Amino acid sequence: MCNLSCDYCFYLEKTDMYPDRADFRMHDGLLETYVRRQIEAQPGPEIHFMWQGGEPTLMGLDFFQRAVALQQRHLPPGRRIVNALQTNGLSFSDDWGRFLHEHGFLVGLSLDGPAHLHDAYRQDHMHRPTHARVIRSLEILLRHGVDVNAMTTVNAANVQHPLEVYRHLKSLGLRYMQFIPIVERVRADGTLAGPPCSSPGSDDDGQPAHFCAEPGQYGDFMCAIFDEWLARDVSRVFVQMFDAILAGTLGEPPGVCLFAETCGNNPAMESNGDLYACDHYVYPQYRLGNIADGSLDELISSPQQRQFGQDKKSGLPRQCRDCEDLALCHGGCPKHRFLTSSDGEGGLNHLCQGYRRIYRHTRPAMARMADLLRQGRPAVGVMATAGQGKSKPGRNDPCPCGSGLKYKKCCALR
């Protein structure tokens, strides 16, 4: 269920998997089962819930009020709930803003840039633009103090305008950003091809859709944003891709599944309780079961799901295994691994060219930031030596890294 009709949406076709269902809303009995089993499956101090759709706000505010009440009913002492909601931002009111703030929801808001770029693909069912409505909702959320992340797709419409997109998001007060490249293939009959092996027996794997940015364009898009971020916004704006690269440079987990060595820990649950390997793999052969019939732990730790997760690593072609960027990339998302490598093996990521361009471009600055962090100094110090057109401070000026030392005794020594 969604109140948008985005050209690049890969999920609304999933209704075809449930031809006998007239309603795709989760009923209250299943909601309580899900809340209880989600809590049971997460033994740590924080228990995470991610609400997605279609468009989850179409369930209504009362649904989420019931969900929060159930969370508190089943929450063990000494632990806390963290809720996140991914939305297109068309349905918010002040009541929503107050609720989301009171209960600490993190909102991922889909916004593809200024109006002429956002509205290129994100229109409603009557083909009307949506940017102005999204901005009104964002203003409501920020007025009520709700934490908002920008979820921005990189597509054929906005890929040539990286700084316009980035500066637009900053001008709106957004400081946490994800730039998500659209990679979808379309068959000759117009249907989406899905990830590799999603349609056994099909000879038509399709071609990248017209709304997809080219891999090299995506790489240039991220490099342009990186240069501006490095010059002005380190430690002020947080871009998921740059955080992941810095983590990999430090030898830490990337914090995002597509760059992890294996996958399988982010399954998707349909509104009837059916659990699938991943939201990109909601196909019959990747169904793990139904949460009404077993615990989440049992389903996620099943041999089928463990194999799905390990296949990401074991299916890498030699070109990837020998690549200097393997520790940063790990082959990317399996959904995008449909190219043939230079020596004829399958499983190369469609975005490989773009990823390598980004890694090569960011490597020197990331190495400097990693060195600063290893020394216990803030990464913002990299801006003092980034050479991005900013004049260096005087030797006796405060160091821009925020260390409290004079520049001559801090980053000037580098």
C-alpha positions in Angstrom: 0.0 0.0 0.0 1.4 3.4 -1.0 0.1 6.9 -1.8 2.9 7.4 -4.3 3.6 5.8 -7.7 7.4 6.2 -8.0 8.8 5.1 -11.3 11.7 3.3 -9.7 9.7 1.4 -6.9 10.6 -2.3 -6.8 8.2 -3.2 -4.1 4.6 -2.6 -5.1 4.7 -5.5 -7.5 4.8 -7.8 -4.4 1.0 -7.6 -4.3 1.1 -10.1 -7.1 2.5 -12.7 -4.7 -0.6 -12.5 -2.6 -3.5 -12.7 -5.2 -6.0 -13.8 -2.5 -5.4 -10.9 -0.2 -7.7 -7.8 -0.5 -6.1 -5.9 2.4 -2.4 -5.5 3.2 -2.8 -4.2 6.7 -1.3 -6.0 9.7 -4.1 -7.0 12.2 -3.7 -6.4 15.9 -3.2 -10.1 16.9 -0.2 -10.4 14.5 1.1 -7.0 15.6 1.3 -8.2 19.2 3.0 -11.5 18.1 5.5 -9.5 16.1 6.3 -7.1 18.9 6.8 -9.9 21.4 9.0 -12.0 19.1 11.0 -9.0 17.9 11.8 -8.2 21.6 12.7 -11.9 22.3 15.1 -12.0 19.3 17.2 -9.0 20.5 19.0 -9.7 23.8 21.0 -6.5 24.0 20.1 -3.3 25.9 18.4 -1.8 22.8 15.6 -3.4 20.8 15.2 -2.1 17.3 12.0 -1.9 15.2 12.0 -0.7 11.6 8.6 0.2 10.2 8.4 0.3 6.4 5.8 -0.2 3.6 4.8 0.7 0.9 4.0 3.7 3.0 3.7 2.8 6.7 1.9 6.0 7.8 -1.2 4.8 5.8 -1.8 2.4 8.7 -2.7 5.5 10.7 -1.4 7.0 13.9 -3.6 4.8 16.0 -1.8 1.7 14.7 1.6 3.1 15.9 0.1 4.1 19.2 -1.0 0.5 19.7 2.4 -0.7 18.6 4.2 1.5 21.2 1.8 0.4 23.9 2.5 -3.3 23.1 6.2 -2.6 23.1 6.0 -1.2 26.6 3.8 -4.1 27.8 6.4 -6.7 26.7 9.6 -4.7 27.4 11.8 -6.4 30.0 13.1 -4.2 32.8 16.3 -2.2 32.1 16.0 -2.2 28.3 14.8 0.3 25.8 13.0 0.4 22.5 14.3 2.2 19.4 11.8 2.8 16.6 12.6 3.9 13.1 10.1 4.8 10.4 10.8 5.0 6.7 8.3 7.3 4.9 7.6 9.3 1.8 6.5 12.2 4.1 3.1 12.9 2.6 0.9 12.2 5.7 2.3 14.0 8.7 0.4 16.3 11.0 1.2 18.0 14.3 -0.3 15.0 16.0 2.2 12.8 14.2 5.0 15.1 15.1 4.2 15.1 18.8 3.9 11.3 18.9 7.1 10.7 17.0 9.0 13.0 19.2 7.5 11.7 22.5 8.5 8.2 21.6 11.9 8.9 20.1 11.2 7.7 16.6 14.0 8.2 14.0 12.4 9.1 10.7 14.0 8.2 7.3 12.4 10.7 4.9 12.6 10.1 1.1 13.7 13.2 -0.6 15.6 13.2 -4.0 16.6 16.9 -4.0 14.9 20.2 -5.0 11.5 20.1 -6.6 12.5 19.7 -10.3 14.7 16.7 -9.4 12.5 15.1 -6.7 9.3 15.3 -8.7 10.9 13.7 -11.8 10.1 10.2 -10.4 8.3 10.7 -7.1 4.7 11.5 -8.1 1.4 10.4 -6.7 -1.1 8.2 -8.4 -2.6 11.2 -10.2 0.9 12.1 -11.5 1.0 15.2 -9.3 4.3 16.4 -7.9 5.0 15.8 -4.2 8.1 17.9 -3.2 6.1 20.7 -1.6 4.1 18.2 0.5 7.3 16.5 1.6 8.8 19.8 2.7 5.6 20.7 4.7 5.9 17.4 6.5 9.6 17.9 7.1 8.9 21.3 8.7 6.3 19.6 11.0 8.9 17.0 12.0 11.7 19.4 12.7 9.3 21.8 14.6 8.5 19.0 17.0 12.2 18.0 17.4 11.9 14.6 15.5 15.2 13.2 14.3 15.2 13.0 10.5 17.5 11.3 8.1 17.4 12.1 4.4 16.9 9.0 2.2 18.0 10.2 -1.3 18.0 8.0 -4.3 20.6 8.6 -7.0 18.9 8.3 -10.3 19.0 9.4 -13.9 17.3 12.7 -13.1 19.5 14.0 -10.2 22.9 12.2 -10.9 24.2 15.2 -12.8 23.4 17.6 -10.0 25.2 16.3 -6.9 26.0 19.7 -5.2 22.5 21.0 -5.9 21.0 17.9 -4.2 23.5 18.0 -1.2 23.1 21.8 -0.6 19.3 21.5 -0.8 19.3 18.8 1.9 21.6 21.0 4.1 19.5 24.1 3.5 16.5 22.2 5.0 18.4 21.4 8.2 19.1 17.8 7.4 22.4 16.6 8.7 22.2 12.8 8.2 22.0 11.6 4.6 21.9 8.4 2.7 22.5 8.4 -1.1 21.0 5.2 -2.5 21.8 4.4 -6.1 18.9 3.0 -8.0 19.7 -0.3 -9.7 16.8 -2.0 -11.3 16.6 -4.1 -14.5 13.6 -4.3 -16.8 12.7 -7.2 -19.0 11.5 -7.0 -22.5 7.9 -7.2 -21.3 8.3 -4.2 -19.0 8.5 -6.2 -15.7 11.3 -5.8 -13.2 13.9 -8.5 -13.4 14.7 -8.5 -9.7 18.0 -9.8 -8.3 20.0 -12.6 -9.8 18.4 -16.0 -9.4 15.0 -14.5 -8.4 13.3 -16.0 -11.4 14.6 -19.5 -12.0 14.3 -20.6 -15.7 14.0 -17.1 -17.1 16.3 -16.3 -20.0 15.5 -12.6 -19.9 17.6 -11.0 -17.1 16.7 -7.5 -18.4 18.6 -4.3 -18.9 19.1 -1.4 -16.5 16.0 0.7 -16.4 15.8 4.2 -17.9 15.7 5.8 -14.5 19.0 4.3 -13.3 22.2 6.3 -13.2 25.2 4.9 -14.9 27.8 3.4 -12.4 30.4 6.0 -13.4 27.9 8.8 -13.0 27.1 7.5 -9.5 30.8 7.5 -8.7 31.2 11.1 -9.9 28.1 12.2 -7.9 29.5 10.9 -4.6 33.0 12.2 -5.3 31.6 15.7 -5.9 29.7 15.6 -2.6 32.7 14.2 -0.8 34.8 17.2 -1.9 32.3 19.7 -0.6 31.8 17.7 2.6 35.5 17.4 3.2 36.0 21.2 2.7 33.1 22.3 4.9 31.1 19.7 6.7 33.2 17.0 8.4 31.6 16.2 11.8 28.7 18.5 10.9 27.0 16.4 8.2 27.0 12.6 8.3 26.8 10.8 5.0 26.3 7.0 5.3 28.6 6.1 2.5 31.5 8.2 3.9 30.9 6.8 7.4 31.1 3.2 5.9 34.3 4.0 4.1 35.9 5.5 7.2 34.9 2.5 9.2 36.4 0.2 6.7 39.6 2.2 6.6 39.8 1.8 10.4 39.1 -2.0 10.1 35.7 -1.6 11.8 32.3 -3.0 10.6 30.8 -0.8 8.0 27.5 -0.3 9.8 25.5 -0.9 6.6 24.6 -4.4 5.3 25.5 -3.9 1.6 29.2 -3.4 2.5 29.4 -6.2 5.1 31.3 -9.4 4.4 28.2 -11.5 4.7 24.5 -10.7 5.0 21.3 -12.3 6.2 20.6 -10.3 9.4 18.1 -7.9 7.8 15.1 -10.0 6.8 11.8 -8.4 5.7 8.4 -9.3 7.1 5.2 -8.9 5.2 2.0 -7.7 6.8 0.7 -11.2 7.1 3.8 -12.4 9.1 5.7 -14.0 6.2 9.4 -13.5 6.6 11.8 -13.2 3.7 15.6 -13.2 3.4 15.8 -9.5 2.6 13.5 -6.8 1.3 15.3 -7.1 -2.1 14.6 -10.9 -2.1 10.8 -11.1 -1.4 10.3 -14.0 -3.8 8.8 -17.4 -3.0 12.1 -19.3 -2.9 13.5 -16.9 -0.3 10.5 -17.2 2.1 11.8 -18.3 5.6 8.4 -19.0 7.2 5.8 -17.1 9.2 6.4 -15.6 12.6 3.1 -17.0 13.8 4.7 -20.5 13.5 8.1 -19.9 15.1 10.5 -17.5 16.7 12.4 -14.9 14.7 15.6 -16.4 16.0 14.7 -19.8 14.6 13.8 -18.4 11.2 16.8 -16.2 10.9 19.2 -18.9 12.0 17.8 -21.5 9.7 20.2 -23.3 7.4 18.5 -21.6 4.4 19.1 -18.1 5.8 22.6 -18.9 6.9 23.4 -20.1 3.4 21.9 -17.0 1.9 24.1 -14.8 4.1 27.3 -16.8 3.3 26.6 -16.8 -0.4 27.5 -13.2 -0.5 31.1 -14.0 0.4 31.5 -17.4 -1.3 30.0 -16.1 -4.6 32.5 -13.4 -5.2 34.4 -13.6 -8.4 38.2 -13.7 -8.3 38.3 -10.1 -9.6 36.7 -9.0 -6.4 38.7 -11.3 -4.1 41.9 -9.8 -5.5 40.7 -6.2 -5.4 42.5 -3.7 -3.1 39.1 -2.3 -2.2 37.6 -5.7 -1.0 37.7 -4.7 2.7 35.6 -1.6 1.9 33.1 -3.1 -0.6 32.8 -6.9 0.0 31.2 -7.1 -3.4 28.3 -4.8 -2.5 24.7 -5.9 -2.4 24.0 -9.3 -4.0 21.0 -7.9 -5.7 23.3 -5.8 -7.9 25.8 -8.5 -8.7 24.7 -9.4 -12.2 27.7 -8.4 -14.3 30.5 -10.6 -15.7 34.0 -10.0 -14.4 37.1 -9.4 -16.6 37.9 -13.1 -16.6 34.4 -14.3 -17.4 33.0 -15.1 -14.0 29.6 -14.0 -13.0 28.7 -12.1 -9.8 30.4 -8.7 -10.4 28.5 -5.8 -9.0 26.9 -3.4 -11.5 28.2 -0.5 -9.4 31.8 -1.7 -9.3 33.1 1.1 -11.5 31.4 3.7 -9.4 32.5 2.2 -6.1 36.2 2.0 -7.2 36.1 5.6 -8.4 34.7 6.7 -5.0 37.3 4.6 -3.0 40.2 5.9 -5.1 39.1 9.5 -4.8 38.4 9.4 -1.0 41.4 7.2 0.0 43.9 10.0 1.0 41.5 12.0 3.1 40.1 8.9 4.7 43.6 7.7 5.6 44.2 11.1 7.3 41.0 10.9 9.2 41.7 7.4 10.4 45.1 8.5 11.6 43.5 11.4 13.6 41.0 9.1 15.2 43.7 6.5 16.1 45.5 9.4 17.9 42.4 10.2 19.8 41.9 13.5 17.9 38.6 14.5 16.1 38.3 13.7 12.4 37.3 17.3 11.7 41.0 18.1 11.7 41.2 16.7 8.2 39.6 19.9 6.9 42.7 22.0 7.9 44.8 20.0 5.4 42.3 19.0 2.8 43.5 21.5 0.3 40.0 22.2 -0.9 40.5 25.9 -1.6 40.2 27.0 2.0 43.0 29.2 3.4 44.9 27.6 6.3 44.6 29.2 9.7 47.5 31.2 11.1 50.0 29.3 13.2 48.8 30.9 16.4 45.1 30.6 15.5 42.9 27.9 17.2 43.2 24.7 15.3 40.0 24.1 13.3 39.9 20.5 14.3 38.5 21.6 17.7 41.3 20.2 19.8 41.7 23.4 21.7 45.3 23.7 20.7 46.9 26.3 18.5 47.2 25.3 14.9 51.0 25.2 15.0 50.9 22.6 17.8 48.2 20.5 16.3 47.3 19.8 12.6 50.1 22.0 11.3 52.5 19.2 12.5 51.0 16.9 9.9 
